[in-house]
Every structure is written in structure tokens, then in C-alpha cells.
Amino acid sequence: MLDTLLMALGLMLILEGLMPMVSPLRWRSLFEQLLKLEDGQIRFFGMVMVIMGMLLFWLVS
């Protein structure tokens, strides 16, 4: 189980690092746009991501 968790963490880090590595200017622009969002908008986006992750986890398991 720990191996699977570490593999998932590694995959997440790879995917999170692709954008800043490939296109740092675009990543910075997207990050600046994210900073302009209200707290409620960020929370909603976070909630959608958690629900999508849970659905994906449920479908795979």
C-alpha cells in the first residue's frame, strides 16, 4: 500500500512540475490569474478537484 501511495505522489509531482518546466511564462500568467480569484471561487475549484479525484479513485478501485 505504501508503494502505491508513493507512486501516486510521484506521479502527482511529475504532472504538477510539467507546466512550469515546459512553459514558465504561461504558468506564471495562470498563477497571477489565480491570485485574482475570490476565496469562494478558489474553494469551489478545490471542491470540484476533490470530487473529481474521489470519483476517479472510486472508478479505479
Secondary structure as a PSIPRED ss2 file (coil, helix, strand):
# PSIPRED VFORMAT (PSIPRED V4.0)

   1 M C   1.000  0.000  0.000
   2 L H   0.000  1.000  0.000
   3 D H   0.000  1.000  0.000
   4 T H   0.000  1.000  0.000
   5 L H   0.000  1.000  0.000
   6 L H   0.000  1.000  0.000
   7 M H   0.000  1.000  0.000
   8 A H   0.000  1.000  0.000
   9 L H   0.000  1.000  0.000
  10 G H   0.000  1.000  0.000
  11 L H   0.000  1.000  0.000
  12 M H   0.000  1.000  0.000
  13 L H   0.000  1.000  0.000
  14 I H   0.000  1.000  0.000
  15 L H   0.000  1.000  0.000
  16 E H   0.000  1.000  0.000
  17 G H   0.000  1.000  0.000
  18 L H   0.000  1.000  0.000
  19 M H   0.000  1.000  0.000
  20 P H   0.000  1.000  0.000
  21 M H   0.000  1.000  0.000
  22 V H   0.000  1.000  0.000
  23 S C   1.000  0.000  0.000
  24 P H   0.000  1.000  0.000
  25 L H   0.000  1.000  0.000
  26 R H   0.000  1.000  0.000
  27 W H   0.000  1.000  0.000
  28 R H   0.000  1.000  0.000
  29 S H   0.000  1.000  0.000
  30 L H   0.000  1.000  0.000
  31 F H   0.000  1.000  0.000
  32 E H   0.000  1.000  0.000
  33 Q H   0.000  1.000  0.000
  34 L H   0.000  1.000  0.000
  35 L H   0.000  1.000  0.000
  36 K C   1.000  0.000  0.000
  37 L C   1.000  0.000  0.000
  38 E C   1.000  0.000  0.000
  39 D H   0.000  1.000  0.000
  40 G H   0.000  1.000  0.000
  41 Q H   0.000  1.000  0.000
  42 I H   0.000  1.000  0.000
  43 R H   0.000  1.000  0.000
  44 F H   0.000  1.000  0.000
  45 F H   0.000  1.000  0.000
  46 G H   0.000  1.000  0.000
  47 M H   0.000  1.000  0.000
  48 V H   0.000  1.000  0.000
  49 M H   0.000  1.000  0.000
  50 V H   0.000  1.000  0.000
  51 I H   0.000  1.000  0.000
  52 M H   0.000  1.000  0.000
  53 G H   0.000  1.000  0.000
  54 M H   0.000  1.000  0.000
  55 L H   0.000  1.000  0.000
  56 L H   0.000  1.000  0.000
  57 F H   0.000  1.000  0.000
  58 W H   0.000  1.000  0.000
  59 L H   0.000  1.000  0.000
  60 V H   0.000  1.000  0.000
  61 S C   1.000  0.000  0.000
